[in-house]
Amino acid sequence: MEETKAVRPLSVCVFCGASPGDDPVYLEIAYQVGEMLGRRRHRLVYGAGGTGVMGAVARGAAEHGAPITGVIPSFLREREMSVEAPAQEMVLTKDLFERKQRMIGMADGFIVLPGGFGTLDELLEVVSMRALGVCAQPIVLVNPGSFWNPFVDLLKHLVKRGFAPSGDSFVLADGPLDAVRHLEQRNA
Ligand code: AMP
């Protein structure tokens, strides 16, 4: 993998699942996203967990020197950090709503990896905010195993039926390097 230094260090917020999913490629790509952030000197901002896709991205980041900020509500700390999460700066929030706000507020851009309800909630939050023009940060979906294709189809359906504006609120990346480069270019 390429080791180019970024123009300036970014805070990259990664939304992804606390579960591993059914295909090892999700964890492999998540680890590589973390690795790429470390190699290119960016900070990982994420949901603080040590499990599933979240754990993989955090391990990739930690093992390649990325500073990490984990944002988690107090009530989830026991459940999602019981599996060892890498060393990180912790931000404790009172609930999930505040967590999302804090993560969005810290981010220079978003990378979204496979995940479940929580990930979808976070993704729709930033996509809908961008559509309203109240979120300027770029959003990149990384799409291992074509995971996000049904989501992309659903959004096309909303546009076709006249319920959502056309225009790209996010991009689909070919892979981890492509995703990070996109955020760098949009922050140049
Ligand atoms: P998931 O994608 O469901 O594995 O969840 C990813 C992260 O989002 C985990 O830390 C979940 O605890 C959290 N989460 C779950 N449901 C929600 C929700 N409705 N809003 C915000 N975060 C959530």
Residues whose N, C-alpha, C, O or C-beta is under 5 A from the ligand:
A	BS01	AMP	C16 G17 A18 S19 G47 L96 G115 G116 F117 G118 T119 D121
